[in-house]
């Protein structure tokens, strides 16, 4: 059945706030460091999001049960903060304590501590029993009181002077109403705006979105105070509101019927969960909008998610690289077949090992992988074995290169023995800074550049080096572009990618530099007598890469489309080489 137009308006500030992101990063850094005593324990959940906590648990970050007397290892003070007594208790029981208290929460604690010492009654506008509120009260030394709204102010004890603060995720309007009421009751009444700016922006955006849409979706934990508040604000505006934790809880039929919906999320909701909710709705709308369109998109997704598209791209690059050499290898189809099967096998097996991480970084690919788990694993194993067999036919040097690449891919995510991990400062090859980008680039340089030169009798050393360098640069910038796209993953993947190290802006600058260097190398190669003039028409590759990257940065494209666009550079270069031959 065909459906009408469907549109999702996404709030700009949806996703992790600064305090939550900081806490998660601190814990992940500690979990990855070989000097950290494991397990890492948090008294209460680090943040109020069940899905993130499950991911952290896989990395030996455990939540202590109430009343549990665990000791040893490393303890973390969660983002909401802890009372003074609880902090002292942790310091006594654990060898190391990390303070991941949100800086905004810490400011509230300091204000209450200072004014309680000066004889002020400290009024905290917040939710009774909430972890943040209980921690703040401990700094008031008995002079603190919690109110949920202005109607409770008159029931507070009399005092000469009072100070009003707010739980950092409170409703701004409610806080102002409490302040007005307190100023009527107390002769001297000070107030501090302690609601986090991120919270204020989220609430303002939620109010604005309700005026533009027919329904609102709020994504986040049911036990998250700030997420519940967003849902309350939206519902209070008279807009049908759906608060969900995961995409599985969506009332898809009802939501699609609204035509235009707004989407926001709490401060502890990771971007990948927001993305999964959007993906579920978009995919279902496409399925109902038209059979032909859905079939075309399904075919594209199949080519991309089986990694046939990526493998074909490397084979196309191998074809073009071979034609840069003054003498083409006699067994070029075999070289291309090795590139294809090696890439296909390594990509599938790598994704099988990190299928849990795929859930975070690439939800559409993850869904496809889970539906076709067994078939893809069999395909990956068969492709890897075939690449070894084919490389044997080209001699010991090629066999050694392919075998080395296969072994490296296998051990990439394995944990080092503790003595080696302490010496290297990382727990696995995966955690070496920029290792993924470098290893992928080396594999592309070896397969597309070195292998054709090894089996070409007339290839010069300089020609082989230039061809390998070009293929390395293209493989490197390909991985960098996809990593920049995968900033959605909120670094829960545990990889030390260049994007993680340099940040999005720094990585984007590096991408442009790599493409520029690729273009200069092609010009230099074209002017060299040791390589063919094909280098000049291959300049279309860097131009395409820049245009594609600009599109990826400006638009939130679907995973299959963005992957196909990135791989398109290599098919374009292969087509240019084919035309140049004719």
N, C-alpha and C positions, 0 to 999 in steps of 0.2 A: 504494500500500500504506500503511495507517495505521500510525503509529508511536506508542509510548507517550510518557509525559511526558519532557521534556528540560529540564534546568536548567543554567545556567552561574553559578558562584560566582566573582566577580571580586575579586582582592586589592585592598585599599584603596590601597596604595602603588604599584601598577603604573603604569608610565609614567616620563617624564623625572624624574630627580632634580634637586636644586637646582643642582649643578655643571654638568650637561649643559644644563639650561634656560638658565643664565646664559651659557654659552659660545655657544649658538645665538643668543640675543638680542643679544649683543655683536656677533656677525658680521652678523646681519641689520640691526642699526642702522647698522653701518658700510657695508654694501652699499647701503642706502637713502639715505645721506647724499651729497649731490652733491659735497661737498668731499673725499670719500674717493677716493684714487687706486686705480683698478681695473686689473687684477683683484686680488682678495684671495686670497692663497695660504696654505695651511697645510702645514707639513712633516709629512706623515703625516695620516691622517684626523682631523678635528676631534673626532668621536665615533665609536664603533664601531657604526654602523648604516648600511648601504648605501643604504636608501631615503631617509633624511634627507640623506645626502651628495649623492644625485642631485638632490634639490630645491634644495640650496644651490648646486650647480653651475649650475643655471638662473639663479641670481642672481649669477653671476660670482664664486663662491667655489670655488676650484680646489685640489685636492690636488696638491702637488708630487711628482713621481715620484722614486724613490730615485736619488740621484746627480745630479738635475737642478740646474743652476746658475742658476735663474731669479732675476732681481733686478728692482727697481723695483716700483711699486705698493705694496700693503700686505700685511704678513705677520701671521699670527695664531699665538700659542703655544696649542696645543690644550689641551683640558680635562685631559688626562693629564699635562701639563707637559712641559718639555724640559730637557735637560742644560744646564749653564752654557755649555759650549762652543757648543752649537747656538744658544742665545740670543744669544751674542756675534756669531755668524756672521750671524744674521738682522738684527741691528742694523746690521751693516756693509753688507749687501746691499740692504736695503729702506729706503725713506724713512720709513716708520712701522711700528711693531710694536705689536700689541694683545696683551695678556697675558690669555688666557682660562683660565688654569690654575685648576682647581677649588680653592676655599679649603681644603678638607679635604686635598687633595694638597699644597698649599703648606705646611700645618702639618707634614706628615710631613717635607718637605724641610728646614724650619727646625729640627725636632728633631734630625735626622741631622747637619745642619751644626753645630749647637751642641755636641753630644756628641762628634762626631768631633774637633772642636777641643780638647776636654777630655781626649782620649786614650782614649775608649771604642771598643771594637769595635762597630760598628753592624750588627745582624742584621735583615734585612728579610724578613719572611714574605710570599712572593709568587711570582709566575710569572716564571721567568727569561726575559729577552728582552722582557717586556711594557714598553710605552712608559712607563708610570708608574714602574715599578720601575727602569728604566734612568735615568730622570731623577732619582729619589731617590738612587741610588748616586753620581751625579756630585757630590752635595753632601757625600759622605762623604770625599772627597779620598783615596781608596785604602783607607780603613778600613772599607769596607762589604762585607757578604757576604749572599747570597740563599740562603734555604732554602725548600724546598717542603713540608717536614713535619718532625715531631720526630725522625724517624730520621736526619736529616742533621746534627743539632746536634753530635753527637760528632765529626764530621769537620771541624768548624770549628777555626781556629787557636786556640792558647791565648792568653789575655789576662788582665790583672788585673781588668778591669771590662768589662762589656758592656751594651748597651742594645738592646731588642727593639721593633721597630715592625712594622706590617703594611701591606701594600698595602690601600688603602681599600675594596676590594671583596672582601677575603678572607673565608673561612669563620671565624666566631668560634670554634668548637670547635677547629679546627685551630690557630688562633693561640694559644689558651690552652694547648694541648698543647705547642707549641713553647716557650712561656714557662716551663712547668714543667720541661722538659728543660734549658733554658738555666740556670735557677736551680740545678740540680744540678751543672752544669759550671763555672759561674763564681762566684767568691766574692762579687763585687758585681755584681748583675744588676738593672737597671731595665727596666721595660716601660711602654709607652704604648699605650693603647687608641685606635688610629688608624683603626679600621674605621668607615666612615661610618654614621651612625645610620640613614640611609635604607636602606643595604645590610643592616644588622642587622634592621630591620623587615621588609624583603622576605623575608629568609631565615626569620624567625620565622613570618611569614604563610604562606609556602610549606609549612613543616612542619605548621602548624595546618590548612591546607586539605587536605593529604593524608589527614587523619583524617576528613574530611567528604565526600569525593568518591570516585568510582570510577576516575577518571583525571585527569591534570594536563596542561595545555597551557602551555608556556613560550614566549613570543613575544620574539624579539630576534635580533640578529646572531650568526652562528655564530662570529665572531671576537671577541665580547664576553665578557670573562672573567666578569663578574658574572652575565650571563645563563646561561652554561654552568654556573656554580656553582648557580644556582637549579634547573636541570634535574638536576644531580647530587644535590642535597638531596632533591628529590622522588623520584627513582628509588631513592635509598638507603632511603627509607621503604617501599619495596615497591609503590609506586603506579605503574601504567603511565603513562609520561611521554612527551610529544611536544614536541620543540623545533622550532619553525618560525620562519622569517623573515617569511613572508607567508601570506595566507589561501589562496593557490594550492597550498601545500604540505600542507594539511590532509588527513588520511585521514578524510574525512567519514563514510563508512559505519561505520568502526570506532569513531570518537569518538561518534557518535550512539547507538551501541549501548550505551554505558556509562550513559546516562540522566542522570547528574549528573557534571559535570566542573568542575574548578577551573581558573582562568586567571590567570596572573601574567606579568610581563614585566620585562626588564632595565632598568637605569637609563638606557640610551640608546635605549629604544624609545618612539617617540612615541605619544600617545594615539590618534591616528587609525589607526595600524596595529593597535592592540588592538581598536579599534572595527570595523575591516574583518574581523578574524578572527571576532569575535562575530557580525557581520552575516551572514557566510557560513554559519555553523552554524545560526543562527536561521532564516534564509530557507529553507535546505534542510529543516530540521525541519518548518516550516510547509507546505512543498510536499508533504511526505509524509504530513502529519497529516490532511488533509481537503481534497478538491477544492473544495468550496463556499467554505470559509474562505479558501483560497488565491486563488480567483477574486475574492472581495470585496476582499481586500487588494491584489491586483494592479490592480483597477479604481481603488481609492483612490490607489495609487501612481502610476498613469497620469495621473489628474487633477492630482495635486500636481506630479509631475516634468515634465509638459508645460507647467506654469505656467498651465493653464486655471483652476485653483482660485484662484490669486492674482489673475489677470485678472478673474475673475468677482467676487471680493471688492471690487476697486476699482470695478467697475461698480455693485455693490450700494450701495457708499458714495456714489457719484455720485447714485443714485436717492434715497437718504435725504437727502443734502445739498440737493438741488433742492427737496425738500418742506419744508425749513426756511424757504425763501424765501416771502414773502407771495404771490408770483405765480410759479407753476411755469413753467419754460421750455416753449414750445410744441414744441420739438424735443428733448425730453428723451431719447427713445430714441437719437437721433443722438449726444447727449452721452455716454450710457452706452456706445455702440458705440466712440466714440473712446477712452474710458478703457480699455475692454476690449482693443482692438487695440494701443494704445500700450503698456500694461503687458505684454501677451503678447509683443510684439516685443522690447521692451527687456530683459525678463527672459531670454528665450532667447538673444539676441545677446550679452548680458553674460556669460552662462554659457558660451557658445561660446568667447569670448575667454579666459576664465579656467578653462577645462575642466581644466587641470592642477591648479589650486587646489581645484577641486571634489573631486578625488581625496583631498585632505587633510581638508576640512571636512565634506563630505557624501558619503560613499562610496556610499550607495544611489542618490542622484541621479546621481552620476558614472557608476555602472554602467549606469543607464537611459540616460543621455545618450550614452555610448559605443555602446550597442547601436542607438540610433536617431539617430545623429549627422546623417546627411544629411537625413532627414525633418524633424527639429527645426530645422535651419538654414533649410530652405526655408520652414517655417512662420513662423519668426521674421522673415525678410526680407519675406514676404508681409504679415504683420501690421503691420510697421512702415510699409510703403508704403501700406497701406490706411488707417492712422491719419492719414497726411498727406492722402490724398485726401478722407477724411471731414471733416477739419478745414477743408479748403478750402471745403466747402459751408456752413460756419458763419461765414465771413467772415475778413478779414485778421488780426484780433486773435487769434482762436483758432488760425488757421494759424501765426501767429508763435510762440505759446506752444508748440505741439506741435513745430514745427521746432526751436525753441531747446532743448527737452527732448531731442529726437533727437540733435542735434549734441553736446550735453553728454554724453549717454550714449556717443557714439562716441569722444570724445576723453578720456574719464575715465581710461582706463588707458594712454594713449599717453605716452611719455616726452617731457619738455620738452627743447628745445635746452639745451645746457650753460650758456650765459650766463643764460638765464631760470631754470634749475634752481638755479644758485648764488645768484641774487637772491632766489628764493622759499624756498630752503633745503630743497626737496623735488624729487624727480625726476619726479613726475607728480601729477595731481589726486588720484589714489587715496591718496597718502601724506599729503595734508593732513589734520590731525587732525579726526576726526569727519565727514569730507567725505561718506562714504557715507550716514550717517544723515541729514545735512542735505539732500543732494540728493534722496534718496528722499522725505523729508518734503515738500520743496518741490514735487516732481512730483505727489504725492498732493493737496497743497493746491491746486495749479493746476488739475488735471484734475477733481477731485471738487468743489472749492469755487468756483474762479474761473470756469471755463468755463460752468457752468449760470447763474451770475449775469450773465455777459456776454450771454447770449442770452435773458435774461428782462427784458422791458421794464419791469416794475414793481419790480425788485430795488433795494433801497437800498444805498448804499456801505457802511453799517455792517453790514447783513445779509450782504453779500458778504464783508466782512473777517472776520466771526465764522465764517461757514461755511468759509472758506479756512483759518482758524486751527485750527478743529476737525479738519479733514481733515489738515492738517499734523501736528498732535499725534498723530493716530491712525497716520499713516504712519510717523512718527518712532519711536513706541513699538513698533510692529510690527517694524521693523528692529532695534531695540535688543533685543527679546526673542529674536529669531533669532540675533543676534550673541552673546548670553550663552550660548545653547545651543551655539554653535559654538566655545566655548572649547577644545573637543577639538582644534582645529587647531594648537595650540601656537605660534600666531603666525607660522607659516611662510607664511601667506597674503600677508604684506607689506602689509596694510592698517592704517591708523591709525584703527581703530574706537574708539568711546567705551569699549567694554569693555576694550580694550588699554590705554587711557589711565587709566581710573578703576579698573580691576580689577573682578572679579566682584561684590564687595560694593557698591562705589561705583556701579556701573552698575545694580544692583538697586534701590538707593535712588533713583537718578534715574528709573527706570521708575515707581516708585510715585508720585513727585512729578509726573511727566508725566500719569499717569492721574488723579491728584487734580485737577490743573489742567484736564484735559479735562472732568471732572465739574463743576467750578465754572463753566467756560465754558458748558456746557450749561444749568446753572441760570440763569445770567445771560441767556442767549439766550432761554430760556423766559419770563423775566419781561419781556422787551423786546417792545414792540408792533411792532417792525420785523421780527420773525421769528415763525413759527407756534409753537403750544404743543407741537409734535412733539418739541421739545428735551427735555421731561420724560420721556416714555417712552424716549427714546434713552439715558437714564442706565443702562439695562441694559447698554450697551456697556462702560463703565468697570468695572462690577461683574464682568462676564464676563472682562475682560482681567486683573483681579487674580486671579480664581480659576484662570484658564488659566496665568498666570505661576507661581503657586504650585505647580501640578501639574508644570510644566516643570522647576522647580527641584528638586522632590523625587524625580522619577522620570526615569530614562533612557529616554525614549520614542523609538520609531523615528522617522526623519526624516519619513516621509510622515504619520504620526499627529501629530507635533508641528507640522508646517507646517499641516495641516488645522485643528488646534485654534486656532492663531494667526489664520488667515484666517477662522475661524468667527465672530469678532466682527463682521465687516463684513456677513456674510450675516444675522446676527441683527439688526443695525441696519436692514438693508434690509427684512427681514421685518416689523419693528416699523413701519416707514414704510408698508409695504403694508397692514398691518392698520389703521393710523391713517387711511389714505385711505378705507377701506371703512366 
